[in-house]
């Protein structure tokens, strides 16, 4: 017996199209800088489009491994990949397998307010639709170490997993035994990736013919729009060290910096944020960036990063 997806949902999701794009077996690989906290980070993104089918995890692995390493994208492929989801769902077991692959390879996942489509083998944007991750796509979203679903323009929907085909004439008891076994596997996976197992209970309450769109509070309660707690502790510790702070002090400054700088209308939100984290003025952080641009020109990438940290964060 195979659990599969409800076909009647919508399709969507997105990514930031910037430098280089490459299509491989239905997967779109896009390279772009991710500067959520300025110029110190860089990552590449991967878009998963359409139905999730048996064998997709292996295709996805090949797409990742065979991505062309050109001089244009080499500066970004060392970062943690972000998987942008654009799917109505599909094979539940394969979705869980994909989620585990994403987790094992340190990737993040997200649903974004851009609908991606392929036209003539190339990626395009349909801005008339919101981004969506429906049905078993939710299990792929769950696999990310960091999971993002914006407040608007991105939709996540659930319903009960079900059999697309049942061979023979199993009794109701046989069906129950099979469903119980598979639901146990789903629950174990959700706990494995730090998702509230109550998600499965609510899935089971929605018939396959329907889709229940999750609200922002529900996404947060299931932990589908937040970081894995274990990853968050590790990531915050690493980021705090980069800023020469303790984890507790970094969390405090990060919270206050967002409150102070997120509404900045002058286009200097990034400088505002970093100045607040470092504990200096916006003017001083700009001067440090100017100095870093002039002195951090080593050939080795790690040496450049170390130099920029010394100049921007430590003020050397």
C-alpha positions in Angstrom: 0.0 0.0 0.0 1.2 3.5 -0.8 0.2 6.7 0.8 0.0 9.5 -1.8 -1.3 13.0 -2.2 -4.5 14.8 -2.8 -4.4 16.1 -6.4 -6.9 18.9 -6.1 -4.7 21.5 -4.3 -2.9 24.6 -5.8 0.7 25.0 -6.7 3.3 27.6 -5.6 6.4 29.0 -3.8 9.5 30.9 -4.6 13.1 32.0 -4.4 15.2 35.1 -5.0 16.4 35.0 -8.6 19.7 36.7 -8.9 22.9 35.3 -10.4 22.8 31.8 -11.9 20.1 29.2 -12.7 20.4 25.6 -13.8 17.6 23.1 -14.3 18.1 19.4 -13.5 15.4 16.7 -13.7 12.6 19.0 -12.5 14.8 20.8 -9.9 15.9 24.4 -10.2 19.2 25.3 -8.8 19.7 29.0 -8.1 22.7 30.7 -6.6 22.3 33.9 -4.6 23.7 35.7 -1.7 21.7 35.6 1.5 22.6 38.7 3.6 20.1 38.5 6.4 22.6 40.1 8.7 24.8 42.0 6.2 27.7 40.9 4.0 29.1 38.2 6.3 27.0 35.3 5.0 26.5 33.7 1.6 24.4 30.6 0.6 22.9 29.0 -2.5 19.3 28.0 -3.0 17.5 25.1 -4.5 13.9 25.0 -5.6 11.8 21.8 -5.5 8.9 22.2 -7.9 5.7 20.1 -8.6 4.7 16.7 -7.4 6.8 14.6 -5.1 7.3 11.1 -6.6 9.2 7.9 -5.7 12.9 8.3 -6.5 12.9 12.1 -6.2 15.4 12.0 -3.3 18.0 10.4 -5.5 17.3 12.8 -8.3 17.6 15.7 -5.8 20.9 14.3 -4.6 22.2 14.1 -8.1 21.0 17.6 -8.9 22.9 19.0 -5.9 26.1 17.0 -6.6 26.2 17.9 -10.3 25.6 21.6 -10.0 28.2 23.3 -12.1 30.9 25.0 -10.0 31.6 28.1 -12.1 33.6 31.2 -11.1 30.3 33.1 -11.1 28.7 31.0 -8.3 31.8 29.6 -6.5 31.6 32.3 -3.9 28.2 31.2 -2.7 28.1 27.4 -2.9 30.1 27.0 0.3 27.1 28.3 2.3 24.2 26.3 3.8 21.7 25.7 1.0 18.1 26.9 1.3 15.4 24.6 -0.2 12.5 26.7 -1.7 9.4 24.5 -1.8 6.8 24.8 -4.6 4.7 21.7 -4.4 1.2 20.4 -4.0 2.6 17.3 -2.3 2.8 13.7 -3.5 4.3 10.5 -2.2 4.4 10.8 1.6 7.2 8.2 2.1 9.4 10.0 -0.5 8.6 13.4 1.1 9.9 12.1 4.4 12.9 10.6 2.7 13.5 14.1 1.1 13.1 15.7 4.5 15.7 13.4 6.1 18.1 14.1 3.2 17.7 17.8 3.7 18.3 17.5 7.4 21.3 15.2 7.0 22.9 17.7 4.6 22.4 20.8 6.9 19.9 22.5 4.6 17.1 25.0 5.5 13.6 25.1 4.0 11.1 27.8 3.2 7.9 28.7 1.5 8.0 32.1 -0.1 5.5 34.6 -1.6 6.5 33.8 -5.2 5.0 31.1 -7.4 7.6 29.4 -9.6 6.8 27.8 -13.0 8.8 26.3 -15.7 8.4 27.5 -19.3 10.4 25.9 -22.0 12.7 24.3 -19.5 13.5 27.6 -17.8 12.3 28.9 -14.4 9.9 31.8 -14.4 7.8 33.7 -11.9 4.0 33.9 -11.8 3.4 36.8 -9.5 -0.4 36.4 -9.6 -0.3 33.5 -7.1 1.0 33.0 -3.6 3.6 30.5 -2.6 2.3 27.2 -1.4 3.4 24.0 0.2 0.5 21.5 0.5 -0.1 18.0 1.7 3.1 15.8 1.9 5.2 18.9 1.0 4.8 19.7 4.7 7.1 16.8 5.5 9.8 18.2 3.3 9.4 21.7 4.9 9.7 19.9 8.3 13.2 18.6 7.4 14.9 21.9 7.3 17.2 22.9 10.2 15.7 26.4 9.8 12.2 26.7 8.4 10.6 29.9 7.0 7.0 30.8 6.1 6.4 34.5 5.7 3.3 36.1 7.2 1.8 36.8 3.9 2.0 35.4 0.4 3.0 31.9 1.5 0.5 29.1 2.2 1.0 25.8 4.0 -1.9 23.3 3.9 -2.5 19.8 5.4 -4.9 16.9 5.1 -4.9 13.2 6.0 -2.5 10.9 4.1 -4.3 8.3 2.2 -3.9 5.3 -0.1 -4.0 6.0 -3.8 -4.4 2.3 -4.6 -5.2 -0.7 -2.5 -4.6 -4.1 -3.9 -6.7 -7.1 -3.1 -9.7 -6.9 -0.7 -8.3 -6.0 2.7 -10.6 -5.8 5.6 -11.2 -2.6 7.7 -8.9 -4.2 10.3 -6.2 -4.7 7.7 -6.4 -1.1 6.6 -6.3 0.1 10.2 -3.2 -2.0 10.9 -1.4 -0.5 7.9 -2.5 3.0 8.7 -1.4 2.7 12.3 2.0 1.4 11.3 2.5 4.2 8.9 1.2 6.9 11.2 3.7 5.7 13.8 6.5 6.2 11.3 5.2 9.7 10.5 5.1 10.6 14.2 8.6 9.3 14.7 9.8 11.4 11.8 8.1 14.6 13.2 9.7 14.1 16.6 13.1 13.4 14.9 13.0 16.8 13.1 11.6 18.7 16.2 8.1 19.2 14.8 5.1 19.1 17.3 3.6 15.6 16.8 0.2 17.2 17.2 0.6 18.1 13.6 -0.2 14.5 12.6 -3.3 14.5 14.8 -4.7 17.6 13.0 -3.8 16.1 9.6 -5.9 13.0 10.5 -8.9 15.3 11.2 -8.9 16.7 7.6 -10.4 14.4 4.9 -8.2 13.8 1.7 -10.7 15.8 -0.4 -10.0 19.0 1.5 -7.0 21.1 2.4 -6.8 23.0 5.7 -4.6 26.2 5.4 -2.6 26.7 8.5 -2.6 30.0 10.3 0.5 31.8 11.5 -0.2 30.7 15.2 -0.7 27.1 14.0 2.6 27.2 12.0 4.4 28.4 15.1 2.7 25.9 17.3 3.7 23.0 15.0 7.2 24.6 14.7 6.9 24.6 10.9 7.9 28.3 10.7 10.7 28.3 13.3 14.2 26.8 13.6 14.7 23.4 15.0 15.4 24.1 18.7 18.6 22.1 18.8 19.9 23.8 15.6 18.9 27.2 17.0 21.0 26.7 20.1 24.0 25.6 18.0 23.5 28.4 15.4 23.1 31.1 18.0 26.2 30.0 19.8 28.2 30.1 16.5 26.7 33.5 15.6 27.4 34.9 19.0 31.0 33.9 18.8 31.3 35.6 15.5 30.1 38.8 17.1 32.3 38.2 20.2 29.3 37.8 22.5 27.8 35.2 24.7 24.6 33.5 23.5 22.5 35.3 26.1 23.9 38.7 25.2 23.5 38.0 21.5 19.9 37.0 21.9 19.2 40.2 23.8 20.9 42.5 21.3 19.4 40.7 18.3 15.9 41.1 19.8 16.5 44.8 20.5 18.2 45.4 17.2 15.2 44.0 15.3 12.8 46.2 17.3 14.9 49.3 16.6 16.0 48.7 13.0 13.4 46.6 11.2 11.2 49.7 10.5 14.2 51.7 9.3 13.0 53.5 6.1 16.3 55.0 5.1 17.7 51.9 3.5 20.2 51.5 6.3 18.5 48.7 8.2 21.5 46.4 7.8 23.9 49.0 9.1 21.5 49.8 11.9 21.3 46.2 13.0 25.0 45.5 12.9 25.8 48.7 14.7 23.4 47.8 17.5 24.9 44.2 17.7 28.5 45.5 17.9 27.6 48.4 20.2 28.7 51.3 18.0 27.1 54.0 15.9 25.8 53.5 12.4 28.4 55.9 11.1 31.2 53.9 12.8 29.9 50.6 11.4 30.0 52.2 7.9 33.6 53.3 8.4 34.5 49.8 9.5 32.9 48.4 6.3 34.9 50.9 4.2 38.1 49.9 5.9 37.3 46.2 5.5 36.8 46.7 1.7 40.2 48.3 1.4 42.3 45.9 3.6 40.6 42.5 3.3 41.7 41.5 -0.1 43.4 38.2 0.5 43.1 35.5 -2.1 41.8 32.9 0.4 38.1 33.2 1.3 38.5 32.1 4.9 41.3 34.7 5.3 39.0 37.4 3.9 36.2 36.4 6.3 38.6 36.4 9.3 39.9 39.8 8.2 36.4 41.3 7.9 35.5 40.0 11.3 38.5 41.6 12.9 37.8 44.9 11.2 34.0 45.0 11.4 33.3 43.2 14.6 36.4 43.8 16.7 37.4 47.2 15.3 41.0 46.2 14.6 
